[in-house]
């Protein structure tokens, strides 16, 4: 009986591998040789994701399912897979007929459309939990019963035919922009990330960062910052990044003397920042580019300075904490050799460089991603120890498809919500209501949008939180005169920061799980370390010079003053500069840092003035302390 059971499991695993590999190969093929029509491309993409979900994730999470209950759930999964095939192959095969009849819905369309929406909700529940499906169900209920609501929140009545036609038979609902971006751009970069990780680049990043920063004061924490920044931009998941790099960096931080609380917070903050670190930004850059209708490289350029400020600030605060605690680095004889790492595995980062170069030279993200994937395999062949064999290639293709499930299901559900927002006119109403509640003040509107993004992000993936917030909050900010790229990045940054913002700070909780520190305390410590990221989005809205808008000299000067501002704020939060800071000095440092962070000649003048004043007082205090120390030593003689 046990052998039969093992055989069944192995057959299921083989089928899963075949479906997952087929999904990756399909997307690699279309990325190089051309996408199919929008409905067909997105339907095939969604079909693969639904099949993999129902093959790999159970209806309910139980330790062991036995007997009739297990058989029932197996049959249920098979039914779900059959209906997934029927409802989506119907669209794939009959899309030309749909065009010819002008999108008029038949009874079959209504039945299949209803079934597909249920399947999308169920698959999203299995992959992401209840939060996003519940939001989607509320949106669907609003579509059907919103006409009963009084005042501005109400809308004209919608029937089932109108709703399903819009959601299932057009590219305005379920198959709208988010799923389109997932089916064209994002999937390729997830596959690329899977190939990179299987080539051993993850271990290289950690070893490389260790060889550079491991021996510095507080070295392991600096290694966490560097390795998580590089790994996070590829993985796109703060929690996954914490678990992968944190299992190595957090114990090392604790070993040299950092507290478990600080170690867990540093790793969670660094891993979260990887999501808005160019060039890949966890694939979110492609969604932002598509939503704005601008080249991907412009999004990367706009996100570059805020990302640098974020990681510089974290690096500096880690350094100050090490000085305060009197911590040292790891002895050099216990660290990997820089030269050896570069010569033995340095070639593994070439595919990432090739990717960026191809996009700079005008290749589409899809073609650049395709050739980057090919380059991973070819470049890995350079050395025997890094060579990717057939098994590793198949595993990479499988992992790439499985790694896309969070994005595909989130984008499909988000598409349903977007369809409701546009079909009912809720987006325009929300803009009017928020502007009215904020009495036309931009700052209050930013607060409302920030809170919305943080709250949604606590239960959703970054991509889903960004999409849902930007479709209702983005127009609010743009109507108030905010540049579109600034409005979208404002929403995106807070969607990322929700991973370390209590009460549901998933990345911080993951870091706390490894470090052994209290989860909520880790979350609040992470917020302190990432404070720059909570401030910068407001600054880029009021003055987008940090998004590479304006005169190049002005951009460079603003960047330099912002770096100094990060030092001042970091010192304030850590309570230390040349010496421990008094409460008054902390306040002065923070205000000076904020003034320098904000672009503008007047604020820079005020910031520099306050900073020079505190610097002088710190130097005087240090000299006095030194004289007192010398006097005490002399008195001992």
PEVENMO-V837798 format. One record per helix or strand of 3 or more residues. SS is the DSSP state (@ for helix, = for strand). FROM is the first residue (numbers start at 1). TO is the last residue. If there is no record, write none. Layout:
BEGIN
ss=SS from=FROM to=TO
ss=SS from=FROM to=TO
END
This chain:
BEGIN
ss=@ from=2 to=33
ss=@ from=38 to=56
ss=@ from=67 to=100
ss=@ from=107 to=128
ss=@ from=130 to=148
ss=@ from=151 to=153
ss=@ from=160 to=168
ss=@ from=177 to=198
ss=@ from=201 to=213
ss=@ from=219 to=235
ss=@ from=238 to=256
ss=@ from=260 to=276
ss=@ from=281 to=292
ss=@ from=296 to=325
ss=@ from=332 to=334
ss=@ from=338 to=360
ss=@ from=365 to=380
ss=@ from=384 to=386
ss=@ from=390 to=403
ss=@ from=405 to=424
ss=@ from=426 to=437
ss=@ from=442 to=459
ss=@ from=462 to=479
ss=@ from=484 to=500
ss=@ from=506 to=515
ss=@ from=519 to=529
ss=@ from=531 to=542
ss=@ from=544 to=547
ss=@ from=552 to=574
ss=@ from=583 to=597
ss=@ from=601 to=636
END
